[in-house]
Amino acid sequence: MVAINSSSQFYLYDLKATILDSWEGVRINSVVFRSDNKTILAADSHYRIRGYNFDNPRSDFDALRETHPIMTFSVNSADRLTLLNISNQGLHLWDIEDKCLVRRFQGIRQSNFAIHSCFGGVNESFVASGSEDKNVVIWHIKREEPLAKLSGHTKTVNCFSWNPAYPSLLASASDDATVRIWGPTHSIMPMQFPRAMIAPPAHRHRLGI
């Protein structure tokens, strides 16, 4: 496990909460494990994503650098592409291996809130993000313009996740203290989970992908 704090430190733990390693010096906003189980990618206060290797501390490297703060980021299952939620810039898609910006997705409102995005759908052909305008926004990975906007939350949507086993099932979390489950109208009715209580089925929401 990896934990970060606001004092420019992050730590590697085992499942017994024993500290195995630590780094310090820059403030970290977001971290992701790479599939080799040895490398951590960390978005820091220098507008970059930097790689840290457990086996060889001297092999730290810059994966990419942006021009504005990276609030959160995620990596696809192939460990090649990364989605960055950028302060006042929106959602950017990068190729980690080639270190190049692939696409700037349009249609979300992002200032300084920690809003999360993810890859998903069949073959991870889609990307989605929350937004400060209360919507969930979905794109095809090869198009900059939104494919769909899902409305229903009453405050900022700050987290979104695709079900890895059922690509048509999606979940969004919001500052309105609810989680919404989304899916095709013919097979599922989205429900809200306000805090620890389960509400009855709400309105149907159709996602045409």
C-alpha atoms as a printed R data frame, in Angstrom:
    type eleno elety resid chain resno       x      y       z
1   ATOM     1    CA   MET     A     1   0.000  0.000   0.000
2   ATOM     2    CA   VAL     A     2   1.042  3.597  -0.574
3   ATOM     3    CA   ALA     A     3  -0.055  6.565   1.538
4   ATOM     4    CA   ILE     A     4   0.604 10.256   0.978
5   ATOM     5    CA   ASN     A     5   0.280 13.281   3.253
6   ATOM     6    CA   SER     A     6   0.379 17.062   3.016
7   ATOM     7    CA   SER     A     7   3.911 17.241   4.465
8   ATOM     8    CA   SER     A     8   5.677 16.291   1.218
9   ATOM     9    CA   GLN     A     9   6.034 12.622   2.158
10  ATOM    10    CA   PHE     A    10   4.713  9.320   0.929
11  ATOM    11    CA   TYR     A    11   5.154  5.837   2.326
12  ATOM    12    CA   LEU     A    12   5.101  2.217   1.182
13  ATOM    13    CA   TYR     A    13   3.440 -0.204   3.634
14  ATOM    14    CA   ASP     A    14   2.825 -3.925   3.807
15  ATOM    15    CA   LEU     A    15  -0.584 -5.249   4.851
16  ATOM    16    CA   LYS     A    16   0.487 -5.237   8.518
17  ATOM    17    CA   ALA     A    17   1.029 -1.460   8.353
18  ATOM    18    CA   THR     A    18   4.817 -1.797   8.526
19  ATOM    19    CA   ILE     A    19   6.647  0.974   6.659
20  ATOM    20    CA   LEU     A    20   8.818 -0.609   3.957
21  ATOM    21    CA   ASP     A    21  10.101  2.552   2.297
22  ATOM    22    CA   SER     A    22   9.479  6.287   2.115
23  ATOM    23    CA   TRP     A    23  10.181  9.332  -0.027
24  ATOM    24    CA   GLU     A    24  10.013 13.013   0.784
25  ATOM    25    CA   GLY     A    25  10.788 16.392  -0.698
26  ATOM    26    CA   VAL     A    26   7.826 17.287  -2.908
27  ATOM    27    CA   ARG     A    27   4.106 17.469  -2.234
28  ATOM    28    CA   ILE     A    28   2.230 14.566  -3.838
29  ATOM    29    CA   ASN     A    29  -1.361 14.935  -5.059
30  ATOM    30    CA   SER     A    30  -2.022 11.466  -6.455
31  ATOM    31    CA   VAL     A    31  -0.270  8.081  -6.809
32  ATOM    32    CA   VAL     A    32  -0.741  4.965  -8.961
33  ATOM    33    CA   PHE     A    33   0.996  1.559  -8.859
34  ATOM    34    CA   ARG     A    34   2.314  0.336 -12.212
35  ATOM    35    CA   SER     A    35   1.651 -3.256 -13.256
36  ATOM    36    CA   ASP     A    36   5.241 -4.341 -12.511
37  ATOM    37    CA   ASN     A    37   4.418 -3.948  -8.784
38  ATOM    38    CA   LYS     A    38   7.743 -2.163  -8.342
39  ATOM    39    CA   THR     A    39   7.102  1.318  -9.681
40  ATOM    40    CA   ILE     A    40   4.910  4.103  -8.325
41  ATOM    41    CA   LEU     A    41   3.825  7.005 -10.486
42  ATOM    42    CA   ALA     A    42   3.239 10.157  -8.443
43  ATOM    43    CA   ALA     A    43   1.777 13.517  -9.464
44  ATOM    44    CA   ASP     A    44   3.586 16.234  -7.526
45  ATOM    45    CA   SER     A    45   3.559 19.987  -6.961
46  ATOM    46    CA   HIS     A    46   5.971 20.562  -9.856
47  ATOM    47    CA   TYR     A    47   3.191 19.806 -12.383
48  ATOM    48    CA   ARG     A    48   4.780 16.483 -13.310
49  ATOM    49    CA   ILE     A    49   4.302 12.756 -12.912
50  ATOM    50    CA   ARG     A    50   7.441 11.117 -11.601
51  ATOM    51    CA   GLY     A    51   8.267  7.420 -11.367
52  ATOM    52    CA   TYR     A    52   9.763  5.853  -8.232
53  ATOM    53    CA   ASN     A    53  11.236  2.335  -8.267
54  ATOM    54    CA   PHE     A    54  11.366  0.260  -5.069
55  ATOM    55    CA   ASP     A    55  14.266 -1.932  -6.181
56  ATOM    56    CA   ASN     A    56  16.469  0.864  -7.488
57  ATOM    57    CA   PRO     A    57  15.931  4.241  -5.784
58  ATOM    58    CA   ARG     A    58  18.430  5.900  -8.120
59  ATOM    59    CA   SER     A    59  16.301  5.080 -11.153
60  ATOM    60    CA   ASP     A    60  13.616  7.704 -10.414
61  ATOM    61    CA   PHE     A    61  12.431  9.373 -13.611
62  ATOM    62    CA   ASP     A    62  10.079 12.038 -14.958
63  ATOM    63    CA   ALA     A    63   7.230 10.371 -16.857
64  ATOM    64    CA   LEU     A    64   5.647 13.611 -18.091
65  ATOM    65    CA   ARG     A    65   5.248 17.279 -17.262
66  ATOM    66    CA   GLU     A    66   2.234 19.584 -17.543
67  ATOM    67    CA   THR     A    67   1.870 23.378 -17.365
68  ATOM    68    CA   HIS     A    68  -0.764 23.419 -14.597
69  ATOM    69    CA   PRO     A    69  -1.312 21.421 -11.382
70  ATOM    70    CA   ILE     A    70  -2.198 17.741 -11.824
71  ATOM    71    CA   MET     A    71  -5.020 17.150  -9.344
72  ATOM    72    CA   THR     A    72  -5.540 13.401  -9.950
73  ATOM    73    CA   PHE     A    73  -4.645 10.799 -12.566
74  ATOM    74    CA   SER     A    74  -5.291  7.179 -13.536
75  ATOM    75    CA   VAL     A    75  -3.566  4.602 -15.760
76  ATOM    76    CA   ASN     A    76  -5.201  2.108 -18.117
77  ATOM    77    CA   SER     A    77  -4.876 -1.666 -17.729
78  ATOM    78    CA   ALA     A    78  -2.243 -1.851 -20.481
79  ATOM    79    CA   ASP     A    79  -0.083  0.477 -18.363
80  ATOM    80    CA   ARG     A    80   0.481  2.714 -21.375
81  ATOM    81    CA   LEU     A    81  -2.063  5.556 -21.260
82  ATOM    82    CA   THR     A    82  -2.845  7.928 -18.418
83  ATOM    83    CA   LEU     A    83  -5.732 10.325 -17.780
84  ATOM    84    CA   LEU     A    84  -4.870 13.565 -15.994
85  ATOM    85    CA   ASN     A    85  -7.376 15.913 -14.378
86  ATOM    86    CA   ILE     A    86  -5.636 19.283 -14.684
87  ATOM    87    CA   SER     A    87  -6.541 22.382 -12.673
88  ATOM    88    CA   ASN     A    88  -8.414 24.861 -14.913
89  ATOM    89    CA   GLN     A    89  -7.493 22.802 -17.998
90  ATOM    90    CA   GLY     A    90  -9.796 19.789 -17.903
91  ATOM    91    CA   LEU     A    91  -8.938 16.209 -18.836
92  ATOM    92    CA   HIS     A    92  -5.774 15.256 -20.742
93  ATOM    93    CA   LEU     A    93  -4.762 11.882 -22.207
94  ATOM    94    CA   TRP     A    94  -1.030 11.065 -22.270
95  ATOM    95    CA   ASP     A    95   1.033  8.201 -23.658
96  ATOM    96    CA   ILE     A    96   3.429  7.331 -20.819
97  ATOM    97    CA   GLU     A    97   5.911  5.394 -22.939
98  ATOM    98    CA   ASP     A    98   6.233  8.004 -25.678
99  ATOM    99    CA   LYS     A    99   5.861 10.876 -23.179
100 ATOM   100    CA   CYS     A   100   3.472 12.738 -25.445
101 ATOM   101    CA   LEU     A   101   0.096 14.430 -25.028
102 ATOM   102    CA   VAL     A   102  -2.438 12.477 -27.094
103 ATOM   103    CA   ARG     A   103  -5.712 14.331 -26.545
104 ATOM   104    CA   ARG     A   104  -7.417 17.154 -24.646
105 ATOM   105    CA   PHE     A   105 -10.977 16.155 -23.822
106 ATOM   106    CA   GLN     A   106 -13.573 18.920 -23.868
107 ATOM   107    CA   GLY     A   107 -16.678 19.401 -21.760
108 ATOM   108    CA   ILE     A   108 -15.825 19.292 -18.052
109 ATOM   109    CA   ARG     A   109 -15.460 22.041 -15.500
110 ATOM   110    CA   GLN     A   110 -12.373 21.600 -13.323
111 ATOM   111    CA   SER     A   111 -10.767 24.189 -11.048
112 ATOM   112    CA   ASN     A   112  -8.961 23.151  -7.868
113 ATOM   113    CA   PHE     A   113 -11.173 20.281  -6.714
114 ATOM   114    CA   ALA     A   114  -9.842 16.715  -6.680
115 ATOM   115    CA   ILE     A   115 -11.965 15.228  -9.479
116 ATOM   116    CA   HIS     A   116 -11.209 11.693 -10.621
117 ATOM   117    CA   SER     A   117 -11.463 10.114 -14.069
118 ATOM   118    CA   CYS     A   118 -11.051  6.575 -15.389
119 ATOM   119    CA   PHE     A   119 -10.883  4.287 -18.409
120 ATOM   120    CA   GLY     A   120 -13.696  1.806 -18.975
121 ATOM   121    CA   GLY     A   121 -16.245  0.139 -21.171
122 ATOM   122    CA   VAL     A   122 -15.509 -2.688 -23.598
123 ATOM   123    CA   ASN     A   123 -11.750 -2.823 -24.278
124 ATOM   124    CA   GLU     A   124 -11.420  0.415 -22.303
125 ATOM   125    CA   SER     A   125 -12.621  2.302 -25.367
126 ATOM   126    CA   PHE     A   126 -14.214  5.028 -23.250
127 ATOM   127    CA   VAL     A   127 -13.107  7.500 -20.619
128 ATOM   128    CA   ALA     A   128 -15.213  9.286 -18.027
129 ATOM   129    CA   SER     A   129 -14.803 12.012 -15.451
130 ATOM   130    CA   GLY     A   130 -16.756 13.881 -12.838
131 ATOM   131    CA   SER     A   131 -17.236 17.613 -13.221
132 ATOM   132    CA   GLU     A   132 -17.923 20.696 -11.120
133 ATOM   133    CA   ASP     A   133 -21.089 21.331 -13.163
134 ATOM   134    CA   LYS     A   134 -22.737 18.310 -11.412
135 ATOM   135    CA   ASN     A   135 -22.453 16.006 -14.448
136 ATOM   136    CA   VAL     A   136 -20.665 12.793 -15.324
137 ATOM   137    CA   VAL     A   137 -19.026 13.231 -18.729
138 ATOM   138    CA   ILE     A   138 -18.174 10.321 -21.049
139 ATOM   139    CA   TRP     A   139 -16.031 10.311 -24.196
140 ATOM   140    CA   HIS     A   140 -14.871  7.794 -26.742
141 ATOM   141    CA   ILE     A   141 -11.134  7.556 -26.241
142 ATOM   142    CA   LYS     A   142 -10.467  8.754 -29.807
143 ATOM   143    CA   ARG     A   143 -12.731 11.817 -29.686
144 ATOM   144    CA   GLU     A   144 -12.291 15.098 -27.843
145 ATOM   145    CA   GLU     A   145 -15.992 16.019 -27.745
146 ATOM   146    CA   PRO     A   146 -18.240 14.345 -25.140
147 ATOM   147    CA   LEU     A   147 -20.262 11.315 -26.137
148 ATOM   148    CA   ALA     A   148 -22.684 11.705 -23.223
149 ATOM   149    CA   LYS     A   149 -23.374 13.769 -20.116
150 ATOM   150    CA   LEU     A   150 -25.183 12.081 -17.250
151 ATOM   151    CA   SER     A   151 -27.152 14.416 -14.995
152 ATOM   152    CA   GLY     A   152 -28.753 13.700 -11.643
153 ATOM   153    CA   HIS     A   153 -26.308 14.804  -8.963
154 ATOM   154    CA   THR     A   154 -26.943 18.147  -7.282
155 ATOM   155    CA   LYS     A   155 -23.321 19.058  -6.467
156 ATOM   156    CA   THR     A   156 -19.820 18.499  -7.878
157 ATOM   157    CA   VAL     A   157 -19.210 14.941  -9.096
158 ATOM   158    CA   ASN     A   158 -15.754 14.103  -7.808
159 ATOM   159    CA   CYS     A   159 -15.287 10.400  -8.474
160 ATOM   160    CA   PHE     A   160 -16.331  7.938 -11.154
161 ATOM   161    CA   SER     A   161 -15.659  4.248 -11.692
162 ATOM   162    CA   TRP     A   162 -16.478  1.665 -14.348
163 ATOM   163    CA   ASN     A   163 -17.355 -1.855 -13.222
164 ATOM   164    CA   PRO     A   164 -14.478 -4.038 -14.546
165 ATOM   165    CA   ALA     A   165 -16.654 -7.161 -14.734
166 ATOM   166    CA   TYR     A   166 -19.762 -5.530 -16.264
167 ATOM   167    CA   PRO     A   167 -18.708 -2.757 -18.689
168 ATOM   168    CA   SER     A   168 -22.239 -1.334 -18.876
169 ATOM   169    CA   LEU     A   169 -22.339 -0.609 -15.120
170 ATOM   170    CA   LEU     A   170 -20.956  2.702 -13.854
171 ATOM   171    CA   ALA     A   171 -20.784  4.430 -10.473
172 ATOM   172    CA   SER     A   172 -20.408  8.117  -9.632
173 ATOM   173    CA   ALA     A   173 -19.851  9.838  -6.270
174 ATOM   174    CA   SER     A   174 -20.683 13.446  -5.510
175 ATOM   175    CA   ASP     A   175 -20.415 16.161  -2.875
176 ATOM   176    CA   ASP     A   176 -24.197 15.778  -2.553
177 ATOM   177    CA   ALA     A   177 -23.381 12.707  -0.376
178 ATOM   178    CA   THR     A   178 -24.758 10.182  -2.863
179 ATOM   179    CA   VAL     A   179 -23.378  7.453  -5.088
180 ATOM   180    CA   ARG     A   180 -25.299  6.788  -8.291
181 ATOM   181    CA   ILE     A   181 -25.196  3.506 -10.199
182 ATOM   182    CA   TRP     A   182 -25.775  3.869 -13.945
183 ATOM   183    CA   GLY     A   183 -26.590  1.364 -16.655
184 ATOM   184    CA   PRO     A   184 -28.763  0.651 -19.707
185 ATOM   185    CA   THR     A   185 -32.472  1.208 -19.069
186 ATOM   186    CA   HIS     A   186 -33.405 -2.277 -20.231
187 ATOM   187    CA   SER     A   187 -31.322 -4.019 -17.557
188 ATOM   188    CA   ILE     A   188 -30.820 -1.776 -14.555
189 ATOM   189    CA   MET     A   189 -32.389  1.157 -12.762
190 ATOM   190    CA   PRO     A   190 -29.818  3.499 -11.184
191 ATOM   191    CA   MET     A   191 -30.065  3.739  -7.429
192 ATOM   192    CA   GLN     A   192 -28.741  6.285  -4.970
193 ATOM   193    CA   PHE     A   193 -26.817  5.370  -1.837
194 ATOM   194    CA   PRO     A   194 -27.020  8.412   0.482
195 ATOM   195    CA   ARG     A   195 -24.238  7.928   3.019
196 ATOM   196    CA   ALA     A   196 -24.792  4.488   4.579
197 ATOM   197    CA   MET     A   197 -28.446  4.131   3.607
198 ATOM   198    CA   ILE     A   198 -29.770  2.591   0.418
199 ATOM   199    CA   ALA     A   199 -32.532  4.571  -1.217
200 ATOM   200    CA   PRO     A   200 -35.212  2.990  -3.429
201 ATOM   201    CA   PRO     A   201 -34.686  3.057  -7.196
202 ATOM   202    CA   ALA     A   202 -34.645  6.592  -8.578
203 ATOM   203    CA   HIS     A   203 -35.189  7.791 -12.128
204 ATOM   204    CA   ARG     A   204 -34.042  5.731 -15.065
205 ATOM   205    CA   HIS     A   205 -30.941  7.030 -16.812
206 ATOM   206    CA   ARG     A   206 -30.053  5.821 -20.264
207 ATOM   207    CA   LEU     A   207 -26.457  5.540 -21.428
208 ATOM   208    CA   GLY     A   208 -26.390  4.966 -25.151
209 ATOM   209    CA   ILE     A   209 -22.986  3.319 -25.609
